[in-house]
């Protein structure tokens, strides 16, 4: 029984890792092209 819970935990961890990797890939793609001007920021 303990082995089953370890397997489930490992599968869940792999799913979280894949999701985190996808989020990082999307964030990286949002930074390109790097030659775009920086958006103005308002500090009202």
PDB file of N, CA, C and O in Angstrom:
ATOM      1  N   UNK A   1       0.820  -1.190   0.000  1.00  0.00           N
ATOM      2  CA  UNK A   1       0.000   0.000   0.000  1.00  0.00           C
ATOM      3  C   UNK A   1       0.866   1.257   0.000  1.00  0.00           C
ATOM      4  O   UNK A   1       0.552   2.233  -0.682  1.00  0.00           O
ATOM      5  N   UNK A   2       1.944   1.231   0.756  1.00  0.00           N
ATOM      6  CA  UNK A   2       2.828   2.392   0.818  1.00  0.00           C
ATOM      7  C   UNK A   2       3.438   2.680  -0.551  1.00  0.00           C
ATOM      8  O   UNK A   2       3.616   3.840  -0.921  1.00  0.00           O
ATOM      9  N   UNK A   3       3.754   1.637  -1.296  1.00  0.00           N
ATOM     10  CA  UNK A   3       4.336   1.799  -2.633  1.00  0.00           C
ATOM     11  C   UNK A   3       3.357   2.521  -3.556  1.00  0.00           C
ATOM     12  O   UNK A   3       3.767   3.357  -4.361  1.00  0.00           O
ATOM     13  N   UNK A   4       2.059   2.202  -3.445  1.00  0.00           N
ATOM     14  CA  UNK A   4       1.048   2.856  -4.275  1.00  0.00           C
ATOM     15  C   UNK A   4       0.984   4.348  -3.993  1.00  0.00           C
ATOM     16  O   UNK A   4       0.859   5.146  -4.921  1.00  0.00           O
ATOM     17  N   UNK A   5       1.067   4.738  -2.725  1.00  0.00           N
ATOM     18  CA  UNK A   5       1.003   6.157  -2.389  1.00  0.00           C
ATOM     19  C   UNK A   5       2.255   6.885  -2.876  1.00  0.00           C
ATOM     20  O   UNK A   5       2.179   8.043  -3.286  1.00  0.00           O
ATOM     21  N   UNK A   6       3.404   6.213  -2.834  1.00  0.00           N
ATOM     22  CA  UNK A   6       4.629   6.823  -3.361  1.00  0.00           C
ATOM     23  C   UNK A   6       4.526   7.018  -4.867  1.00  0.00           C
ATOM     24  O   UNK A   6       4.947   8.047  -5.395  1.00  0.00           O
ATOM     25  N   UNK A   7       3.966   6.031  -5.558  1.00  0.00           N
ATOM     26  CA  UNK A   7       3.797   6.134  -7.007  1.00  0.00           C
ATOM     27  C   UNK A   7       2.850   7.268  -7.355  1.00  0.00           C
ATOM     28  O   UNK A   7       3.099   8.025  -8.294  1.00  0.00           O
ATOM     29  N   UNK A   8       1.764   7.389  -6.602  1.00  0.00           N
ATOM     30  CA  UNK A   8       0.801   8.463  -6.847  1.00  0.00           C
ATOM     31  C   UNK A   8       1.445   9.817  -6.586  1.00  0.00           C
ATOM     32  O   UNK A   8       1.232  10.765  -7.341  1.00  0.00           O
ATOM     33  N   UNK A   9       2.236   9.909  -5.513  1.00  0.00           N
ATOM     34  CA  UNK A   9       2.921  11.165  -5.203  1.00  0.00           C
ATOM     35  C   UNK A   9       3.900  11.528  -6.312  1.00  0.00           C
ATOM     36  O   UNK A   9       3.955  12.685  -6.729  1.00  0.00           O
ATOM     37  N   UNK A  10       4.668  10.562  -6.793  1.00  0.00           N
ATOM     38  CA  UNK A  10       5.634  10.822  -7.858  1.00  0.00           C
ATOM     39  C   UNK A  10       4.944  11.245  -9.142  1.00  0.00           C
ATOM     40  O   UNK A  10       5.425  12.141  -9.835  1.00  0.00           O
ATOM     41  N   UNK A  11       3.823  10.614  -9.469  1.00  0.00           N
ATOM     42  CA  UNK A  11       3.077  10.984 -10.676  1.00  0.00           C
ATOM     43  C   UNK A  11       2.539  12.401 -10.542  1.00  0.00           C
ATOM     44  O   UNK A  11       2.570  13.170 -11.502  1.00  0.00           O
ATOM     45  N   UNK A  12       2.047  12.753  -9.358  1.00  0.00           N
ATOM     46  CA  UNK A  12       1.530  14.102  -9.126  1.00  0.00           C
ATOM     47  C   UNK A  12       2.659  15.128  -9.226  1.00  0.00           C
ATOM     48  O   UNK A  12       2.471  16.204  -9.792  1.00  0.00           O
ATOM     49  N   UNK A  13       3.819  14.799  -8.684  1.00  0.00           N
ATOM     50  CA  UNK A  13       4.966  15.706  -8.743  1.00  0.00           C
ATOM     51  C   UNK A  13       5.409  15.920 -10.184  1.00  0.00           C
ATOM     52  O   UNK A  13       5.760  17.037 -10.564  1.00  0.00           O
ATOM     53  N   UNK A  14       5.394  14.865 -10.988  1.00  0.00           N
ATOM     54  CA  UNK A  14       5.771  14.998 -12.397  1.00  0.00           C
ATOM     55  C   UNK A  14       4.780  15.891 -13.127  1.00  0.00           C
ATOM     56  O   UNK A  14       5.175  16.681 -13.985  1.00  0.00           O
ATOM     57  N   UNK A  15       3.507  15.777 -12.800  1.00  0.00           N
ATOM     58  CA  UNK A  15       2.491  16.631 -13.409  1.00  0.00           C
ATOM     59  C   UNK A  15       2.693  18.086 -13.044  1.00  0.00           C
ATOM     60  O   UNK A  15       2.545  18.968 -13.891  1.00  0.00           O
ATOM     61  N   UNK A  16       3.032  18.348 -11.781  1.00  0.00           N
ATOM     62  CA  UNK A  16       3.298  19.726 -11.351  1.00  0.00           C
ATOM     63  C   UNK A  16       4.537  20.270 -12.048  1.00  0.00           C
ATOM     64  O   UNK A  16       4.559  21.426 -12.469  1.00  0.00           O
ATOM     65  N   UNK A  17       5.568  19.439 -12.170  1.00  0.00           N
ATOM     66  CA  UNK A  17       6.792  19.874 -12.842  1.00  0.00           C
ATOM     67  C   UNK A  17       6.515  20.229 -14.298  1.00  0.00           C
ATOM     68  O   UNK A  17       7.025  21.229 -14.801  1.00  0.00           O
ATOM     69  N   UNK A  18       5.715  19.420 -14.971  1.00  0.00           N
ATOM     70  CA  UNK A  18       5.383  19.688 -16.371  1.00  0.00           C
ATOM     71  C   UNK A  18       4.588  20.979 -16.488  1.00  0.00           C
ATOM     72  O   UNK A  18       4.800  21.759 -17.417  1.00  0.00           O
ATOM     73  N   UNK A  19       3.677  21.207 -15.554  1.00  0.00           N
ATOM     74  CA  UNK A  19       2.873  22.436 -15.573  1.00  0.00           C
ATOM     75  C   UNK A  19       3.769  23.653 -15.330  1.00  0.00           C
ATOM     76  O   UNK A  19       3.647  24.663 -16.022  1.00  0.00           O
ATOM     77  N   UNK A  20       4.662  23.554 -14.353  1.00  0.00           N
ATOM     78  CA  UNK A  20       5.588  24.653 -14.076  1.00  0.00           C
ATOM     79  C   UNK A  20       6.463  24.939 -15.287  1.00  0.00           C
ATOM     80  O   UNK A  20       6.714  26.099 -15.613  1.00  0.00           O
ATOM     81  N   UNK A  21       6.926  23.893 -15.951  1.00  0.00           N
ATOM     82  CA  UNK A  21       7.762  24.055 -17.144  1.00  0.00           C
ATOM     83  C   UNK A  21       6.986  24.768 -18.246  1.00  0.00           C
ATOM     84  O   UNK A  21       7.531  25.630 -18.936  1.00  0.00           O
ATOM     85  N   UNK A  22       5.724  24.413 -18.411  1.00  0.00           N
ATOM     86  CA  UNK A  22       4.887  25.058 -19.421  1.00  0.00           C
ATOM     87  C   UNK A  22       4.703  26.542 -19.091  1.00  0.00           C
ATOM     88  O   UNK A  22       4.767  27.384 -19.986  1.00  0.00           O
ATOM     89  N   UNK A  23       4.476  26.865 -17.829  1.00  0.00           N
ATOM     90  CA  UNK A  23       4.318  28.263 -17.433  1.00  0.00           C
ATOM     91  C   UNK A  23       5.599  29.056 -17.680  1.00  0.00           C
ATOM     92  O   UNK A  23       5.543  30.203 -18.124  1.00  0.00           O
ATOM     93  N   UNK A  24       6.743  28.456 -17.396  1.00  0.00           N
ATOM     94  CA  UNK A  24       8.013  29.145 -17.638  1.00  0.00           C
ATOM     95  C   UNK A  24       8.253  29.343 -19.126  1.00  0.00           C
ATOM     96  O   UNK A  24       8.758  30.388 -19.536  1.00  0.00           O
ATOM     97  N   UNK A  25       7.898  28.350 -19.944  1.00  0.00           N
ATOM     98  CA  UNK A  25       8.040  28.489 -21.393  1.00  0.00           C
ATOM     99  C   UNK A  25       7.169  29.626 -21.917  1.00  0.00           C
ATOM    100  O   UNK A  25       7.611  30.406 -22.760  1.00  0.00           O
ATOM    101  N   UNK A  26       5.935  29.724 -21.425  1.00  0.00           N
ATOM    102  CA  UNK A  26       5.043  30.795 -21.855  1.00  0.00           C
ATOM    103  C   UNK A  26       5.584  32.156 -21.432  1.00  0.00           C
ATOM    104  O   UNK A  26       5.532  33.109 -22.209  1.00  0.00           O
ATOM    105  N   UNK A  27       6.098  32.258 -20.220  1.00  0.00           N
ATOM    106  CA  UNK A  27       6.657  33.519 -19.745  1.00  0.00           C
ATOM    107  C   UNK A  27       7.867  33.916 -20.576  1.00  0.00           C
ATOM    108  O   UNK A  27       8.046  35.094 -20.887  1.00  0.00           O
ATOM    109  N   UNK A  28       8.688  32.957 -20.935  1.00  0.00           N
ATOM    110  CA  UNK A  28       9.860  33.242 -21.755  1.00  0.00           C
ATOM    111  C   UNK A  28       9.449  33.728 -23.136  1.00  0.00           C
ATOM    112  O   UNK A  28      10.035  34.670 -23.669  1.00  0.00           O
ATOM    113  N   UNK A  29       8.439  33.084 -23.714  1.00  0.00           N
ATOM    114  CA  UNK A  29       7.974  33.499 -25.038  1.00  0.00           C
ATOM    115  C   UNK A  29       7.402  34.918 -25.003  1.00  0.00           C
ATOM    116  O   UNK A  29       7.491  35.640 -25.996  1.00  0.00           O
ATOM    117  N   UNK A  30       6.820  35.324 -23.879  1.00  0.00           N
ATOM    118  CA  UNK A  30       6.269  36.670 -23.745  1.00  0.00           C
ATOM    119  C   UNK A  30       7.361  37.734 -23.705  1.00  0.00           C
ATOM    120  O   UNK A  30       7.064  38.917 -23.870  1.00  0.00           O
ATOM    121  N   UNK A  31       8.607  37.348 -23.494  1.00  0.00           N
ATOM    122  CA  UNK A  31       9.696  38.321 -23.422  1.00  0.00           C
ATOM    123  C   UNK A  31      10.337  38.580 -24.780  1.00  0.00           C
ATOM    124  O   UNK A  31      11.206  39.447 -24.883  1.00  0.00           O
ATOM    125  N   UNK A  32       9.938  37.860 -25.819  1.00  0.00           N
ATOM    126  CA  UNK A  32      10.553  38.002 -27.132  1.00  0.00           C
ATOM    127  C   UNK A  32       9.640  38.754 -28.062  1.00  0.00           C
ATOM    128  O   UNK A  32       8.424  38.626 -27.916  1.00  0.00           O
ATOM    129  N   UNK A  33      10.120  39.513 -28.990  1.00  0.00           N
ATOM    130  CA  UNK A  33      11.536  39.803 -29.193  1.00  0.00           C
ATOM    131  C   UNK A  33      12.042  40.807 -28.165  1.00  0.00           C
ATOM    132  O   UNK A  33      11.320  41.715 -27.752  1.00  0.00           O
ATOM    133  N   UNK A  34      13.252  40.634 -27.774  1.00  0.00           N
ATOM    134  CA  UNK A  34      13.836  41.474 -26.735  1.00  0.00           C
ATOM    135  C   UNK A  34      14.060  42.901 -27.212  1.00  0.00           C
ATOM    136  O   UNK A  34      14.315  43.788 -26.397  1.00  0.00           O
ATOM    137  N   UNK A  35      13.970  43.142 -28.518  1.00  0.00           N
ATOM    138  CA  UNK A  35      14.193  44.485 -29.042  1.00  0.00           C
ATOM    139  C   UNK A  35      12.966  45.381 -28.890  1.00  0.00           C
ATOM    140  O   UNK A  35      13.042  46.579 -29.165  1.00  0.00           O
ATOM    141  N   UNK A  36      11.834  44.818 -28.456  1.00  0.00           N
ATOM    142  CA  UNK A  36      10.652  45.649 -28.242  1.00  0.00           C
ATOM    143  C   UNK A  36      10.931  46.665 -27.142  1.00  0.00           C
ATOM    144  O   UNK A  36      11.624  46.362 -26.171  1.00  0.00           O
ATOM    145  N   UNK A  37      10.391  47.871 -27.296  1.00  0.00           N
ATOM    146  CA  UNK A  37      10.591  48.868 -26.234  1.00  0.00           C
ATOM    147  C   UNK A  37       9.865  48.445 -24.954  1.00  0.00           C
ATOM    148  O   UNK A  37       8.879  47.711 -24.988  1.00  0.00           O
ATOM    149  N   UNK A  38      10.372  48.920 -23.858  1.00  0.00           N
ATOM    150  CA  UNK A  38       9.758  48.632 -22.569  1.00  0.00           C
ATOM    151  C   UNK A  38       8.458  49.417 -22.471  1.00  0.00           C
ATOM    152  O   UNK A  38       8.416  50.596 -22.823  1.00  0.00           O
ATOM    153  N   UNK A  39       7.417  48.783 -22.005  1.00  0.00           N
ATOM    154  CA  UNK A  39       6.125  49.450 -21.857  1.00  0.00           C
ATOM    155  C   UNK A  39       6.222  50.495 -20.754  1.00  0.00           C
ATOM    156  O   UNK A  39       6.833  50.253 -19.713  1.00  0.00           O
ATOM    157  N   UNK A  40       5.614  51.663 -20.985  1.00  0.00           N
ATOM    158  CA  UNK A  40       5.645  52.697 -19.937  1.00  0.00           C
ATOM    159  C   UNK A  40       4.867  52.231 -18.707  1.00  0.00           C
ATOM    160  O   UNK A  40       3.872  51.515 -18.821  1.00  0.00           O
ATOM    161  N   UNK A  41       5.332  52.646 -17.542  1.00  0.00           N
ATOM    162  CA  UNK A  41       4.661  52.271 -16.302  1.00  0.00           C
ATOM    163  C   UNK A  41       4.108  53.526 -15.652  1.00  0.00           C
ATOM    164  O   UNK A  41       4.769  54.564 -15.632  1.00  0.00           O
ATOM    165  N   UNK A  42       2.912  53.433 -15.126  1.00  0.00           N
ATOM    166  CA  UNK A  42       2.292  54.553 -14.419  1.00  0.00           C
ATOM    167  C   UNK A  42       2.360  54.293 -12.924  1.00  0.00           C
ATOM    168  O   UNK A  42       1.981  53.220 -12.454  1.00  0.00           O
ATOM    169  N   UNK A  43       2.840  55.269 -12.189  1.00  0.00           N
ATOM    170  CA  UNK A  43       2.913  55.172 -10.733  1.00  0.00           C
ATOM    171  C   UNK A  43       2.078  56.284 -10.125  1.00  0.00           C
ATOM    172  O   UNK A  43       2.594  57.159  -9.430  1.00  0.00           O
ATOM    173  N   UNK A  44       0.783  56.237 -10.394  1.00  0.00           N
ATOM    174  CA  UNK A  44      -0.111  57.282  -9.875  1.00  0.00           C
ATOM    175  C   UNK A  44      -0.430  57.077  -8.433  1.00  0.00           C
ATOM    176  O   UNK A  44      -1.168  57.868  -7.846  1.00  0.00           O
TER     177      UNK A  44
END
